[in-house]
Amino acid sequence: MVVMGVSGSGKTTIAILLADALHCQFLEGDDLHPQSNVEKMRGGTPLTDADRLPWLHRIAGKIDDWRSRRESGVLTCSALKRSYRDIVIGDRKDVTLVYLHGSWELIHQRMAARRKHFMPAALLDSQFATLEEPGPDENPIVVDVSGQPAEIAAEIVRQLEARAV
């Protein structure tokens, strides 16, 4: 499962809860960024597609590693553009996309309140400008992030179970 959304949408929090509920591995996709990307973002500079490409391929590689070992996992990745999701998920039909949807106002408020994160709230505009919401053909689970994390994770699990029936 790939949990996507703009920075501040709750990807890490929700993905940890999902991994626990589904009894599988969790991986923070940001941990796969090259240090140069982290420094760029920390400095307030949005990443380019060229900056993201090695990171996206690392994420896809991790997903393929899990799949080759028949392991399950929940991984976070902003995956803001369709072209990014084509790399990370592509034709992997067994990978579920979860889109955490929220308003700019709500997410800005959350980003302004958090501490010790490399992504400054000043980059939120660039995140929303880049965002291409997943289309129906990507078969995403879409959830609103205005609720409590446990409620959001429970809704995702409910939708996963409904798909399995």
ChimeraX attribute file (.defattr): number of C-alpha atoms within 10 A of each C-alpha:
attribute: neighborCount
match mode: 1-to-1
recipient: residues
	/A:1	19
	/A:2	26
	/A:3	26
	/A:4	28
	/A:5	25
	/A:6	24
	/A:7	22
	/A:8	25
	/A:9	25
	/A:10	23
	/A:11	25
	/A:12	22
	/A:13	13
	/A:14	24
	/A:15	26
	/A:16	20
	/A:17	18
	/A:18	26
	/A:19	19
	/A:20	13
	/A:21	12
	/A:22	13
	/A:23	12
	/A:24	13
	/A:25	16
	/A:26	19
	/A:27	20
	/A:28	17
	/A:29	22
	/A:30	17
	/A:31	12
	/A:32	18
	/A:33	18
	/A:34	14
	/A:35	10
	/A:36	10
	/A:37	19
	/A:38	18
	/A:39	13
	/A:40	15
	/A:41	16
	/A:42	15
	/A:43	13
	/A:44	15
	/A:45	16
	/A:46	18
	/A:47	15
	/A:48	9
	/A:49	12
	/A:50	8
	/A:51	15
	/A:52	16
	/A:53	14
	/A:54	14
	/A:55	20
	/A:56	24
	/A:57	15
	/A:58	18
	/A:59	26
	/A:60	19
	/A:61	14
	/A:62	18
	/A:63	23
	/A:64	16
	/A:65	12
	/A:66	14
	/A:67	15
	/A:68	9
	/A:69	8
	/A:70	8
	/A:71	12
	/A:72	18
	/A:73	20
	/A:74	29
	/A:75	25
	/A:76	25
	/A:77	25
	/A:78	23
	/A:79	27
	/A:80	21
	/A:81	14
	/A:82	17
	/A:83	13
	/A:84	18
	/A:85	20
	/A:86	15
	/A:87	18
	/A:88	24
	/A:89	24
	/A:90	14
	/A:91	10
	/A:92	14
	/A:93	9
	/A:94	10
	/A:95	17
	/A:96	17
	/A:97	21
	/A:98	23
	/A:99	25
	/A:100	24
	/A:101	18
	/A:102	18
	/A:103	12
	/A:104	16
	/A:105	9
	/A:106	13
	/A:107	21
	/A:108	20
	/A:109	12
	/A:110	15
	/A:111	21
	/A:112	12
	/A:113	10
	/A:114	12
	/A:115	9
	/A:116	6
	/A:117	10
	/A:118	14
	/A:119	22
	/A:120	20
	/A:121	20
	/A:122	14
	/A:123	20
	/A:124	19
	/A:125	14
	/A:126	13
	/A:127	19
	/A:128	16
	/A:129	10
	/A:130	13
	/A:131	16
	/A:132	14
	/A:133	18
	/A:134	20
	/A:135	9
	/A:136	8
	/A:137	6
	/A:138	16
	/A:139	12
	/A:140	17
	/A:141	19
	/A:142	18
	/A:143	17
	/A:144	13
	/A:145	22
	/A:146	16
	/A:147	10
	/A:148	9
	/A:149	17
	/A:150	13
	/A:151	13
	/A:152	20
	/A:153	22
	/A:154	15
	/A:155	16
	/A:156	20
	/A:157	16
	/A:158	11
	/A:159	14
	/A:160	14
	/A:161	10
	/A:162	9
	/A:163	9
	/A:164	6
	/A:165	5
